[in-house]
């Protein structure tokens, strides 16, 4: 709380600075004090986000090895390889990219165990974005605060209620409990951190003059219920909401020219029809995905009710069990990522000399850790 209050006070004075100036300053946000520039940049990009939520998003681009869930060897690999594919909120899709990437590329998976809300984890991911190591960011952020499952007709106590609308209460209704407000804020921070990691990665790429290879991006979320039901409200007159209609997504999409693909995961092997929207930038899905999707719609399918069966998992518990990507969708994403990485001209061929230079730069950024025999500073410290 003290950190958030300090950052908010530091940022009030210079919010009138041009967006380009704030972006340039934010790219040097390596310490707690520098993070105020990143926060100002975020406030310019997403002005509708409440200040107390936005203050939780930016973190310094540092590596705190003692608080990270990964070994030093893993971190060194991600910092020195050709490039990293960051798979956020991987869930049941963990390991889907294992062995599928071109030689020299690595995948970094983050889910509940690693926790993108953790300060040390978020700081390390930000460091990778700042150093230009992130070549792709993919993931499906939790949709539980937007979910159509909250619009059930039943009155059971376990049935979740809507938490927001698309108007004045898009950040929560006034009667929300403390737990519901916390859920809204945590999920908002996760969404915004994913979007902002891409903002940073793209800003770094452009600052390095790499115009020809856009950082790849994929975000998966349920299709807007209004498009599925053809109705703006449910049977009780409650307004459907969707991340795809949020101002934050509109701002991000306008800056990165993302393309939306709407698919039924039932066509790709899911046990439910599961209408899904995929936002892509710098990559494209294989053609066979659209073919299967069209065939699925031509043959016809029965849209299931969003109400899961009542059980020990509860409504949202069973809904989360449906959240795992269909086998066909996993295959399509793997093919899209692999094809995109093979088109990276800036790092397709790296000589032994260039690789040593990269490793040494990463060694300097890591404050001369681990010890290197070819580093004068390390050798002097060992005396």
C-alpha positions as CSV (number, residue, x, y, z in Angstrom):
1,X,0.0,0.0,0.0
2,X,2.8,2.4,0.8
3,X,4.5,1.7,-2.5
4,X,1.2,2.3,-4.4
5,X,0.6,5.6,-2.6
6,X,4.2,6.7,-3.3
7,X,4.0,5.8,-7.0
8,X,0.7,7.6,-7.4
9,X,2.0,10.8,-5.8
10,X,5.2,10.7,-8.0
11,X,3.1,10.4,-11.1
12,X,0.6,13.3,-10.6
13,X,3.1,16.0,-11.6
14,X,4.0,15.0,-15.1
15,X,0.9,13.3,-16.6
16,X,0.8,16.0,-19.2
17,X,4.1,14.8,-20.9
18,X,3.7,13.4,-24.4
19,X,3.1,9.7,-24.7
20,X,6.4,9.2,-26.6
21,X,8.4,10.8,-23.8
22,X,6.7,8.7,-21.2
23,X,7.4,5.6,-23.2
24,X,11.1,6.4,-23.6
25,X,11.5,7.0,-19.9
26,X,9.5,3.9,-19.0
27,X,11.9,1.8,-21.0
28,X,14.6,2.6,-18.4
29,X,12.4,1.6,-15.5
30,X,15.0,-0.7,-13.7
31,X,14.4,0.5,-10.1
32,X,11.5,1.2,-7.8
33,X,11.9,5.0,-8.3
34,X,12.0,4.6,-12.1
35,X,8.7,2.7,-12.1
36,X,6.8,5.9,-11.7
37,X,7.6,6.6,-15.4
38,X,6.2,3.2,-16.3
39,X,3.0,4.0,-14.3
40,X,2.6,7.3,-16.1
41,X,3.0,5.5,-19.4
42,X,0.3,3.1,-18.4
43,X,-2.1,5.8,-17.3
44,X,-1.7,7.4,-20.7
45,X,-2.4,4.1,-22.5
46,X,-5.3,3.0,-20.3
47,X,-6.8,6.2,-18.7
48,X,-10.0,4.5,-17.5
49,X,-8.4,2.1,-15.1
50,X,-8.8,3.2,-11.4
51,X,-5.6,4.5,-9.9
52,X,-5.4,2.0,-7.1
53,X,-5.6,-0.9,-9.6
54,X,-3.1,0.7,-12.1
55,X,-0.6,1.2,-9.3
56,X,-0.3,-2.6,-8.9
57,X,0.6,-3.2,-12.6
58,X,4.2,-1.7,-13.1
59,X,7.2,-3.4,-11.5
60,X,10.9,-2.8,-11.8
61,X,12.8,-4.8,-14.4
62,X,15.1,-6.7,-12.0
63,X,16.0,-10.3,-11.2
64,X,15.5,-11.3,-7.5
65,X,16.8,-14.8,-7.7
66,X,16.0,-15.7,-4.1
67,X,12.3,-15.1,-4.6
68,X,11.9,-16.7,-8.0
69,X,10.5,-20.2,-8.5
70,X,13.1,-21.0,-11.2
71,X,16.7,-22.1,-10.8
72,X,19.7,-19.9,-11.8
73,X,20.4,-22.2,-14.7
74,X,16.8,-21.8,-16.1
75,X,17.0,-18.1,-15.8
76,X,20.4,-17.9,-17.5
77,X,19.0,-20.1,-20.4
78,X,16.1,-17.6,-20.9
79,X,18.4,-14.6,-20.8
80,X,20.9,-15.9,-23.3
81,X,18.9,-18.0,-25.8
82,X,17.8,-16.8,-29.2
83,X,14.4,-15.9,-27.9
84,X,11.7,-16.7,-25.3
85,X,8.0,-17.7,-25.9
86,X,6.2,-16.6,-22.8
87,X,3.1,-18.7,-22.1
88,X,1.0,-17.0,-19.5
89,X,-1.9,-18.7,-17.6
90,X,-0.9,-22.0,-19.2
91,X,-3.1,-24.2,-17.0
92,X,-3.8,-27.6,-18.6
93,X,-1.9,-26.5,-21.7
94,X,1.4,-26.6,-19.8
95,X,4.2,-28.3,-21.8
96,X,2.2,-28.0,-25.1
97,X,5.1,-26.1,-26.7
98,X,7.8,-28.5,-25.3
99,X,9.9,-29.8,-28.2
100,X,7.9,-27.8,-30.7
101,X,10.1,-24.7,-31.1
102,X,13.1,-24.2,-33.4
103,X,16.5,-24.8,-32.0
104,X,17.7,-22.1,-29.7
105,X,14.3,-20.9,-28.6
106,X,12.9,-21.6,-25.2
107,X,9.4,-21.5,-23.6
108,X,8.7,-19.9,-20.2
109,X,5.4,-21.0,-18.7
110,X,3.6,-19.2,-15.9
111,X,0.4,-20.2,-14.1
112,X,-0.8,-20.5,-10.6
113,X,2.4,-22.1,-9.3
114,X,4.6,-19.2,-10.6
115,X,1.9,-16.5,-10.2
116,X,2.1,-13.5,-12.4
117,X,0.9,-11.4,-9.5
118,X,4.1,-12.2,-7.6
119,X,6.3,-9.1,-7.6
120,X,9.5,-11.1,-8.2
121,X,8.0,-13.1,-11.0
122,X,6.5,-10.1,-12.7
123,X,9.8,-8.2,-12.4
124,X,11.8,-11.0,-14.1
125,X,9.3,-11.2,-16.9
126,X,9.5,-7.4,-17.3
127,X,13.3,-7.7,-17.4
128,X,13.0,-10.2,-20.3
129,X,10.7,-7.8,-22.1
130,X,13.1,-4.9,-21.5
131,X,16.1,-6.8,-22.9
132,X,14.3,-7.9,-26.0
133,X,14.2,-11.6,-25.2
134,X,10.4,-12.0,-25.5
135,X,9.6,-13.1,-29.1
136,X,6.1,-14.2,-28.4
137,X,3.5,-13.7,-25.6
138,X,0.5,-16.1,-25.6
139,X,-2.2,-16.9,-23.0
140,X,-5.8,-17.0,-22.0
141,X,-6.3,-14.7,-18.9
142,X,-9.0,-15.9,-16.4
143,X,-12.4,-14.8,-17.6
144,X,-14.2,-15.5,-14.4
145,X,-15.2,-11.9,-13.7
146,X,-16.6,-11.6,-17.3
147,X,-18.0,-15.1,-17.6
148,X,-21.4,-15.8,-19.1
149,X,-21.7,-18.4,-16.4
150,X,-22.6,-15.6,-14.0
151,X,-25.8,-15.1,-15.9
152,X,-27.7,-18.2,-14.8
153,X,-31.5,-18.2,-14.2
154,X,-31.1,-20.3,-11.0
155,X,-31.3,-19.1,-7.4
156,X,-28.9,-21.5,-5.8
157,X,-26.5,-19.9,-3.3
158,X,-23.6,-21.4,-5.2
159,X,-24.6,-19.7,-8.4
160,X,-22.2,-16.8,-9.1
161,X,-23.7,-13.4,-9.7
162,X,-22.6,-10.8,-12.2
163,X,-20.0,-8.4,-10.8
164,X,-20.1,-5.6,-13.3
165,X,-21.8,-4.0,-16.3
166,X,-20.4,-2.3,-19.4
167,X,-21.3,1.2,-18.1
168,X,-20.6,3.2,-14.9
169,X,-20.2,0.0,-13.0
170,X,-17.7,-1.8,-15.2
171,X,-15.2,-1.8,-12.3
172,X,-17.8,-3.4,-10.0
173,X,-21.3,-2.9,-8.6
174,X,-21.5,-0.9,-5.3
175,X,-22.8,-3.9,-3.3
176,X,-19.9,-6.3,-4.0
177,X,-18.3,-8.1,-1.1
178,X,-14.7,-7.6,-0.2
179,X,-13.8,-10.9,-1.8
180,X,-15.6,-10.0,-5.1
181,X,-13.8,-6.6,-5.2
182,X,-10.5,-8.3,-4.7
183,X,-11.2,-10.8,-7.5
184,X,-12.0,-8.0,-9.9
185,X,-8.8,-6.2,-9.1
186,X,-6.5,-9.2,-9.2
187,X,-7.9,-10.3,-12.6
188,X,-7.6,-6.7,-13.9
189,X,-3.9,-6.7,-12.9
190,X,-3.3,-10.0,-14.6
191,X,-4.9,-8.8,-17.9
192,X,-3.0,-5.5,-17.8
193,X,0.3,-7.1,-17.0
194,X,-0.1,-9.4,-20.0
195,X,-0.9,-6.4,-22.3
196,X,1.8,-4.3,-20.9
197,X,4.5,-6.9,-21.3
198,X,3.7,-6.8,-24.9
199,X,3.8,-3.0,-25.0
200,X,7.3,-3.1,-23.5
201,X,8.5,-5.9,-25.8
202,X,7.3,-4.0,-28.9
203,X,8.8,-0.7,-27.7
204,X,12.1,-2.4,-27.2
205,X,12.0,-4.1,-30.6
206,X,11.3,-0.8,-32.3
207,X,14.0,1.0,-30.3
208,X,16.5,-1.6,-31.6
209,X,15.5,-0.9,-35.2
210,X,14.0,-4.4,-35.8
211,X,11.1,-3.2,-38.0
212,X,10.7,-6.5,-39.9
213,X,9.8,-8.9,-37.1
214,X,6.8,-8.0,-34.9
215,X,6.7,-9.6,-31.5
216,X,4.0,-12.3,-31.7
217,X,0.9,-12.0,-29.5
218,X,-2.1,-14.3,-28.8
219,X,-4.8,-13.7,-26.3
220,X,-7.7,-16.2,-25.9
221,X,-11.0,-15.4,-24.2
222,X,-14.6,-16.4,-24.6
223,X,-16.5,-14.8,-27.5
224,X,-18.7,-11.8,-26.5
225,X,-22.0,-13.3,-25.2
226,X,-23.8,-10.6,-27.2
227,X,-22.5,-12.2,-30.4
228,X,-23.4,-15.7,-29.2
229,X,-26.9,-15.1,-27.9
230,X,-27.7,-12.1,-30.2
231,X,-29.1,-10.4,-27.1
232,X,-27.5,-7.6,-25.1
233,X,-29.0,-8.9,-21.8
234,X,-29.9,-12.1,-20.1
235,X,-33.4,-13.3,-19.2
236,X,-33.3,-11.2,-16.0
237,X,-32.4,-8.1,-17.8
238,X,-28.8,-8.1,-16.6
239,X,-26.3,-6.7,-19.2
240,X,-23.8,-9.1,-20.7
241,X,-20.1,-8.0,-20.4
242,X,-17.0,-8.9,-22.3
243,X,-13.3,-8.1,-22.2
244,X,-13.5,-7.6,-26.0
245,X,-15.7,-4.5,-25.4
246,X,-13.5,-3.0,-22.7
247,X,-11.8,0.4,-23.4
248,X,-8.5,-1.2,-22.4
249,X,-8.7,-3.8,-25.1
250,X,-9.8,-1.1,-27.6
251,X,-6.7,1.0,-26.8
252,X,-4.4,-2.0,-27.1
253,X,-5.9,-3.2,-30.4
254,X,-5.7,0.2,-32.0
255,X,-1.9,0.4,-31.3
256,X,-0.9,-3.1,-32.3
257,X,-3.2,-3.8,-35.2
258,X,-4.4,-7.1,-33.8
259,X,-6.7,-9.4,-35.8
260,X,-9.6,-11.2,-34.1
261,X,-10.4,-14.8,-35.0
262,X,-13.7,-16.4,-33.8
263,X,-13.7,-20.2,-33.6
264,X,-15.7,-22.9,-31.9
265,X,-13.4,-25.0,-29.9
266,X,-15.9,-27.9,-30.4
267,X,-14.6,-28.0,-34.0
268,X,-11.1,-28.6,-32.6
269,X,-11.9,-31.4,-30.2
270,X,-13.4,-29.7,-27.2
271,X,-16.3,-31.4,-25.5
272,X,-18.2,-28.2,-25.5
273,X,-19.0,-25.9,-28.5
274,X,-17.1,-23.2,-26.6
275,X,-17.2,-20.1,-28.8
276,X,-13.9,-18.5,-28.5
277,X,-12.2,-15.3,-29.8
278,X,-8.5,-15.2,-30.4
279,X,-6.6,-11.9,-30.8
280,X,-3.4,-12.3,-32.8
281,X,-0.6,-9.9,-33.7
282,X,2.6,-10.8,-35.7
283,X,1.3,-14.4,-36.3
284,X,-1.6,-16.2,-38.0
285,X,-3.4,-19.5,-37.4
286,X,-3.1,-22.4,-40.0
287,X,-5.7,-22.4,-42.7
288,X,-7.1,-25.7,-41.6
289,X,-8.5,-24.1,-38.4
290,X,-10.9,-22.0,-40.4
291,X,-11.9,-25.0,-42.5
292,X,-12.8,-27.1,-39.5
293,X,-14.6,-24.1,-38.0
294,X,-16.8,-23.6,-41.0
295,X,-17.5,-27.3,-41.4
296,X,-18.6,-27.4,-37.7
297,X,-21.1,-24.6,-38.3
298,X,-22.4,-26.0,-41.5
299,X,-23.0,-29.4,-39.9
300,X,-24.8,-27.7,-37.0
301,X,-24.2,-27.9,-33.3
302,X,-26.4,-27.4,-30.3
303,X,-25.4,-24.5,-28.1
304,X,-25.3,-25.7,-24.5
305,X,-26.5,-23.6,-21.6
306,X,-23.7,-21.8,-19.8
307,X,-25.0,-23.4,-16.5
308,X,-22.6,-26.1,-15.3
309,X,-24.0,-28.9,-13.2
310,X,-24.1,-28.2,-9.5
311,X,-21.4,-30.2,-7.7
312,X,-18.5,-30.1,-5.5
313,X,-16.7,-27.8,-7.9
314,X,-19.5,-25.3,-8.0
315,X,-20.4,-23.2,-11.0
316,X,-17.2,-21.4,-11.7
317,X,-15.2,-24.5,-10.6
318,X,-16.6,-26.7,-13.3
319,X,-16.4,-23.8,-15.8
320,X,-12.7,-23.5,-15.1
321,X,-12.4,-27.2,-15.9
322,X,-13.8,-26.3,-19.4
323,X,-11.2,-23.6,-19.8
324,X,-8.4,-25.9,-21.1
325,X,-7.8,-25.4,-24.8
326,X,-9.0,-27.9,-27.3
327,X,-6.4,-30.4,-28.6
328,X,-6.8,-28.9,-32.1
329,X,-6.3,-25.3,-30.8
330,X,-3.1,-26.3,-29.0
331,X,-1.8,-27.8,-32.2
332,X,-2.8,-24.7,-34.2
333,X,-1.0,-22.4,-31.8
334,X,2.1,-24.5,-31.8
335,X,2.2,-24.5,-35.6
336,X,1.6,-20.7,-35.7
337,X,4.4,-19.9,-33.1
338,X,6.9,-22.2,-34.8
339,X,6.2,-20.7,-38.2
340,X,6.5,-17.2,-36.8
341,X,9.9,-17.9,-35.1
342,X,11.3,-19.4,-38.3
343,X,10.6,-16.1,-40.0
344,X,12.7,-14.1,-37.6
345,X,15.5,-12.7,-39.8
346,X,17.3,-10.7,-37.1
347,X,18.4,-13.7,-35.1
348,X,18.1,-16.6,-37.6
349,X,21.9,-16.9,-37.8
350,X,24.1,-16.1,-34.8
351,X,27.8,-16.7,-34.9
352,X,29.8,-18.0,-32.0
353,X,31.2,-14.6,-31.4
354,X,27.8,-13.0,-31.3
355,X,26.5,-15.6,-28.9
356,X,29.4,-15.0,-26.5
357,X,28.7,-11.3,-26.6
358,X,25.1,-11.9,-25.8
359,X,26.0,-14.2,-22.9
360,X,28.4,-11.6,-21.5
361,X,25.8,-8.8,-21.8
362,X,23.4,-10.9,-19.8
363,X,26.1,-11.6,-17.3
364,X,26.6,-7.8,-16.8
365,X,22.8,-7.3,-16.5
366,X,22.7,-10.0,-13.8
367,X,25.3,-8.1,-11.7
368,X,28.1,-10.5,-12.6
369,X,26.2,-13.6,-11.7
370,X,27.1,-16.4,-12.1
371,X,31.0,-16.2,-11.9
372,X,32.8,-16.1,-15.2
373,X,36.5,-16.8,-15.7
374,X,36.6,-14.4,-18.7
375,X,35.3,-11.5,-16.7
376,X,37.9,-9.2,-15.1
377,X,35.4,-8.0,-12.4
378,X,34.7,-11.5,-11.4
379,X,38.3,-12.4,-11.3
380,X,39.2,-9.3,-9.3
381,X,36.5,-10.1,-6.7
382,X,37.8,-13.6,-6.3
383,X,41.2,-12.4,-5.2
